[in-house]
């Protein structure tokens, strides 16, 4: 009869341990999810703007005020009408690569 009590006691102890481990696992998971939410909330916005055709464009870096000449607004060359003209060309595609001598 003593063996049966030992077995029942061991089974109850195992169930309590499983219950504790389950509680710890759920608590750690909830804490990590909350931490991920706080980190994601505090991250800055996207580093690039998305064009309407689906390709992404990266804004050009603006010079700091210390590097500007007097009267320079930090923009690029313009045509005098107040609008900035962008250089023409095909954007979004890299130039073709030259093939090597082979092996």
N, CA, C and O of each residue as an XYZ file, in Angstrom:
412
protein
N       0.822     -1.180      0.000
C       0.000      0.000      0.000
C       0.870      1.249      0.000
O       0.456      2.291     -0.508
N       2.041      1.159      0.550
C       2.951      2.303      0.625
C       3.445      2.690     -0.772
O       3.641      3.869     -1.070
N       3.641      1.686     -1.615
C       4.096      1.969     -2.994
C       3.049      2.747     -3.769
O       3.375      3.633     -4.559
N       1.790      2.407     -3.537
C       0.705      3.089     -4.246
C       0.638      4.554     -3.823
O       0.389      5.414     -4.668
N       0.845      4.860     -2.576
C       0.841      6.242     -2.102
C       2.037      7.009     -2.679
O       1.916      8.172     -3.063
N       3.188      6.339     -2.731
C       4.363      6.977     -3.318
C       4.119      7.305     -4.788
O       4.495      8.374     -5.269
N       3.485      6.370     -5.492
C       3.191      6.587     -6.907
C       2.214      7.739     -7.088
O       2.417      8.586     -7.958
N       1.156      7.785     -6.283
C       0.160      8.860     -6.362
C       0.804     10.198     -6.021
O       0.524     11.210     -6.663
N       1.662     10.198     -5.017
C       2.356     11.428     -4.636
C       3.267     11.910     -5.764
O       3.329     13.105     -6.050
N       3.964     10.988     -6.395
C       4.853     11.348     -7.496
C       4.061     11.908     -8.676
O       4.496     12.864     -9.318
N       2.907     11.320     -8.963
C       2.073     11.795    -10.071
C       1.546     13.198     -9.768
O       1.532     14.053    -10.654
N       1.117     13.442     -8.540
C       0.627     14.773     -8.171
C       1.749     15.809     -8.243
O       1.534     16.931     -8.702
N       2.937     15.434     -7.790
C       4.079     16.342     -7.857
C       4.437     16.658     -9.305
O       4.767     17.798     -9.631
N       4.373     15.654    -10.169
C       4.646     15.872    -11.591
C       3.631     16.833    -12.196
O       4.002     17.715    -12.970
N       2.358     16.673    -11.853
C       1.321     17.564    -12.369
C       1.517     19.001    -11.880
O       1.319     19.955    -12.632
N       1.912     19.141    -10.604
C       2.175     20.493    -10.085
C       3.362     21.131    -10.813
O       3.335     22.320    -11.131
N       4.390     20.343    -11.070
C       5.564     20.866    -11.777
C       5.192     21.269    -13.198
O       5.624     22.315    -13.682
N       4.412     20.465    -13.850
C       3.963     20.814    -15.213
C       3.141     22.097    -15.198
O       3.281     22.949    -16.076
N       2.289     22.221    -14.195
C       1.463     23.415    -14.085
C       2.333     24.657    -13.870
O       2.086     25.704    -14.470
N       3.348     24.537    -13.015
C       4.261     25.660    -12.783
C       5.020     26.016    -14.054
O       5.157     27.193    -14.390
N       5.505     25.015    -14.752
C       6.251     25.275    -15.997
C       5.357     25.926    -17.049
O       5.801     26.814    -17.776
N       4.118     25.497    -17.132
C       3.182     26.084    -18.084
C       2.938     27.552    -17.740
O       2.880     28.397    -18.634
N       2.793     27.860    -16.444
C       2.588     29.233    -16.010
C       3.812     30.092    -16.323
O       3.674     31.224    -16.788
N       4.987     29.570    -16.075
C       6.215     30.316    -16.373
C       6.341     30.551    -17.875
O       6.710     31.645    -18.302
N       6.041     29.545    -18.668
C       6.140     29.672    -20.119
C       5.175     30.737    -20.646
O       5.551     31.563    -21.478
N       3.946     30.716    -20.164
C       2.952     31.698    -20.605
C       3.367     33.105    -20.165
O       3.220     34.062    -20.925
N       3.880     33.228    -18.954
C       4.296     34.537    -18.451
C       5.458     35.105    -19.259
O       5.449     36.278    -19.631
N       6.453     34.271    -19.527
C       7.600     34.730    -20.312
C       7.178     35.074    -21.739
O       7.653     36.059    -22.305
N       6.300     34.279    -22.316
C       5.814     34.572    -23.666
C       5.055     35.880    -23.729
O       5.235     36.657    -24.666
N       4.207     36.133    -22.740
C       3.450     37.388    -22.719
C       4.381     38.574    -22.511
O       4.195     39.625    -23.124
N       5.383     38.413    -21.648
C       6.327     39.506    -21.416
C       7.139     39.806    -22.670
O       7.381     40.971    -22.987
N       7.564     38.765    -23.387
C       8.346     39.008    -24.603
C       7.483     39.628    -25.695
O       7.968     40.455    -26.466
N       6.228     39.245    -25.771
C       5.326     39.849    -26.745
C       5.100     41.330    -26.429
O       5.084     42.167    -27.332
N       4.927     41.643    -25.157
C       4.758     43.048    -24.765
C       6.025     43.846    -25.055
O       5.950     44.985    -25.516
N       7.180     43.258    -24.789
C       8.451     43.937    -25.074
C       8.605     44.190    -26.568
O       9.032     45.272    -26.971
N       8.262     43.208    -27.389
C       8.344     43.383    -28.845
C       7.406     44.495    -29.306
O       7.751     45.259    -30.208
N       6.243     44.594    -28.706
C       5.310     45.661    -29.057
C       5.850     47.031    -28.705
O       5.703     47.980    -29.476
N       6.484     47.138    -27.529
C       7.063     48.423    -27.114
C       8.214     48.810    -28.035
O       8.336     49.971    -28.426
N       9.053     47.846    -28.380
C      10.176     48.126    -29.279
C       9.659     48.553    -30.651
O      10.152     49.525    -31.223
N       8.674     47.836    -31.179
C       8.130     48.172    -32.497
C       7.470     49.546    -32.484
O       7.565     50.284    -33.464
N       6.813     49.894    -31.402
C       6.156     51.196    -31.304
C       7.180     52.328    -31.299
O       6.928     53.398    -31.852
N       8.322     52.094    -30.680
C       9.336     53.142    -30.559
C      10.280     53.223    -31.747
O      11.106     54.134    -31.797
N      10.193     52.320    -32.692
C      11.046     52.392    -33.874
C      10.619     53.568    -34.745
O       9.445     53.939    -34.757
N      11.574     54.162    -35.480
C      11.201     55.259    -36.375
C      10.399     54.737    -37.553
O      10.294     53.529    -37.768
N       9.843     55.655    -38.303
C       9.050     55.297    -39.473
C       9.908     54.668    -40.552
O      11.101     54.447    -40.345
N       9.316     54.375    -41.705
C      10.082     53.754    -42.780
C      11.203     54.665    -43.258
O      11.065     55.889    -43.263
N      12.306     54.059    -43.656
C      13.466     54.826    -44.103
C      13.368     55.200    -45.574
O      14.246     55.892    -46.088
N      12.334     54.765    -46.253
C      12.198     55.088    -47.666
C      10.726     55.324    -47.985
O       9.832     54.864    -47.275
N      10.504     56.053    -49.072
C       9.155     56.270    -49.564
C       8.888     55.273    -50.675
O       9.803     54.904    -51.410
N       7.657     54.837    -50.805
C       7.304     53.893    -51.848
C       6.617     54.639    -52.976
O       5.665     55.385    -52.749
N       7.099     54.436    -54.184
C       6.503     55.074    -55.356
C       5.166     54.419    -55.655
O       4.873     53.331    -55.161
N       4.357     55.089    -56.467
C       3.024     54.572    -56.754
C       3.055     53.329    -57.626
O       2.098     52.555    -57.616
N       4.130     53.111    -58.383
C       4.173     51.930    -59.242
C       4.706     50.708    -58.499
O       4.863     49.646    -59.102
N       4.987     50.838    -57.201
C       5.418     49.699    -56.413
C       6.914     49.640    -56.180
O       7.368     48.909    -55.300
N       7.699     50.398    -56.954
C       9.139     50.395    -56.717
C       9.444     51.369    -55.595
O       8.736     52.360    -55.416
N      10.483     51.092    -54.850
C      10.792     51.976    -53.733
C      11.892     52.946    -54.134
O      12.788     52.613    -54.909
N      11.804     54.135    -53.597
C      12.810     55.162    -53.834
C      13.364     55.595    -52.487
O      12.627     55.674    -51.505
N      14.628     55.870    -52.440
C      15.259     56.313    -51.201
C      15.538     57.798    -51.310
O      16.155     58.240    -52.279
N      15.094     58.580    -50.330
C      15.351     60.020    -50.409
C      16.834     60.309    -50.276
O      17.556     59.614    -49.562
N      17.278     61.347    -50.974
C      18.694     61.724    -50.925
C      19.011     62.334    -49.574
O      18.161     62.973    -48.953
N      20.230     62.134    -49.128
C      20.664     62.712    -47.853
C      20.788     64.215    -48.000
O      21.317     64.707    -48.997
N      20.308     64.936    -47.021
C      20.378     66.393    -47.043
C      21.647     66.829    -46.335
O      22.015     66.241    -45.318
N      22.321     67.844    -46.847
C      23.532     68.322    -46.172
C      23.170     68.975    -44.848
O      22.075     69.514    -44.688
N      24.090     68.924    -43.911
C      23.841     69.565    -42.621
C      24.008     71.075    -42.776
O      24.614     71.547    -43.737
N      23.468     71.819    -41.829
C      23.528     73.279    -41.887
C      24.965     73.769    -41.800
O      25.271     74.848    -42.307
N      25.855     73.008    -41.173
C      27.244     73.436    -41.040
C      27.970     73.419    -42.378
O      28.935     74.161    -42.565
N      27.522     72.583    -43.314
C      28.194     72.451    -44.605
C      27.596     73.342    -45.684
O      28.088     73.330    -46.812
N      26.560     74.111    -45.387
C      25.892     74.920    -46.393
C      26.555     76.277    -46.542
O      27.061     76.863    -45.585
N      26.532     76.748    -47.764
C      27.020     78.090    -48.068
C      25.907     79.087    -47.731
O      24.739     78.702    -47.696
N      26.239     80.352    -47.483
C      25.195     81.346    -47.230
C      24.262     81.443    -48.436
O      24.719     81.520    -49.576
N      22.975     81.441    -48.183
C      21.979     81.514    -49.246
C      21.625     80.159    -49.825
O      20.720     80.075    -50.655
N      22.305     79.093    -49.418
C      22.019     77.758    -49.915
C      20.895     77.162    -49.089
O      20.976     77.101    -47.862
N      19.833     76.716    -49.779
C      18.711     76.130    -49.051
C      18.870     74.622    -48.862
O      17.995     73.974    -48.286
N      19.969     74.067    -49.338
C      20.201     72.637    -49.178
C      19.629     71.803    -50.293
O      19.830     70.589    -50.313
N      18.918     72.416    -51.230
C      18.345     71.675    -52.345
C      19.341     71.521    -53.475
O      20.455     72.038    -53.402
N      18.946     70.816    -54.513
C      19.824     70.647    -55.667
C      19.562     71.761    -56.670
O      18.779     72.676    -56.417
N      20.228     71.666    -57.804
C      20.081     72.693    -58.841
C      18.634     72.774    -59.291
O      17.932     71.763    -59.321
N      18.188     73.958    -59.638
C      16.829     74.120    -60.144
C      16.873     74.919    -61.444
O      17.918     75.456    -61.813
N      15.742     74.996    -62.133
C      15.692     75.704    -63.402
C      15.310     77.171    -63.233
O      15.049     77.847    -64.228
N      15.271     77.675    -62.021
C      14.961     79.079    -61.770
C      13.496     79.322    -61.498
O      13.139     80.403    -61.028
N      12.633     78.361    -61.773
C      11.204     78.556    -61.546
C      10.773     78.071    -60.172
O       9.587     78.098    -59.842
N      11.728     77.631    -59.379
C      11.377     77.143    -58.052
C      11.153     75.643    -58.008
O      10.988     75.062    -56.935
N      11.148     75.021    -59.174
C      10.985     73.570    -59.191
C      12.343     72.920    -59.393
O      13.212     73.474    -60.065
N      12.515     71.781    -58.827
C      13.777     71.055    -58.928
C      13.654     70.034    -60.047
O      12.697     69.261    -60.087
N      14.614     70.032    -60.946
C      14.592     69.065    -62.039
C      15.484     67.883    -61.678
O      16.617     68.050    -61.227
N      14.957     66.712    -61.884
C      15.712     65.496    -61.593
C      16.420     65.046    -62.855
O      15.906     65.261    -63.953
N      17.581     64.432    -62.732
C      18.267     63.929    -63.920
C      17.457     62.812    -64.564
O      16.796     62.033    -63.877
N      17.516     62.741    -65.894
C      16.770     61.693    -66.577
C      17.604     60.424    -66.619
O      18.816     60.457    -66.405
N      16.962     59.334    -66.888
C      17.644     58.043    -66.948
C      16.717     56.964    -66.428
O      15.607     57.249    -65.978
N      17.171     55.743    -66.489
C      16.342     54.644    -65.997
C      16.751     54.339    -64.566
O      17.888     53.949    -64.299
N      15.828     54.518    -63.670
C      16.076     54.264    -62.265
C      15.520     52.901    -61.895
O      14.560     52.429    -62.504
N      16.111     52.281    -60.918
C      15.598     51.010    -60.421
C      16.247     49.809    -61.077
O      16.005     48.680    -60.651
N      17.070     50.016    -62.106
C      17.737     48.888    -62.746
C      19.228     49.138    -62.739
O      19.695     50.234    -63.048
N      19.964     48.108    -62.383
C      21.419     48.216    -62.382
C      21.923     48.031    -63.810
O      21.264     47.383    -64.623
N      23.084     48.593    -64.116
C      23.636     48.394    -65.458
C      24.028     46.932    -65.640
O      24.316     46.241    -64.663
N      24.041     46.456    -66.891
C      24.412     45.058    -67.128
C      25.849     44.791    -66.698
O      26.714     45.661    -66.810
N      26.092     43.586    -66.210
C      27.419     43.206    -65.745
C      28.223     42.596    -66.898
O      27.687     41.848    -67.715
N      29.505     42.924    -66.948
C      30.382     42.339    -67.953
C      30.730     40.917    -67.532
O      30.879     40.626    -66.345
N      30.854     40.052    -68.504
C      31.236     38.669    -68.179
C      32.740     38.553    -68.121
O      33.458     39.236    -68.851
N      33.207     37.693    -67.258
C      34.648     37.509    -67.114
C      35.153     36.528    -68.177
O      34.376     36.011    -68.979
N      36.456     36.282    -68.170
C      37.066     35.405    -69.158
C      36.623     33.953    -69.089
O      36.928     33.160    -69.979
N      35.907     33.613    -68.035
C      35.423     32.239    -67.926
C      36.423     31.355    -67.224
O      37.515     31.798    -66.867
N      36.057     30.122    -67.029
C      36.951     29.205    -66.337
C      37.011     27.872    -67.023
O      37.722     26.975    -66.569
